[in-house]
């Protein structure tokens, strides 16, 4: 990528190849995410939940309470 670039070569020597390290880490995270998401997709959990299917609190009307 950076041929005949003494500044880049010096940075690599001092700090390591940070772009390559970041690329490897991003690929690792991407693979892990695929593994984690795969079972959820196969069981149908990737569909959005429709509103109102969970627990909801009912509003009380104003006025005196009856028991």
Secondary structure, DSSP 8 states (H G I E B T S, - for coil): --TT-HHHHHHHHHH--HHHHHHHHHHHHHHHHHHHHHHHHHTTTTS---TTSS-------SS----
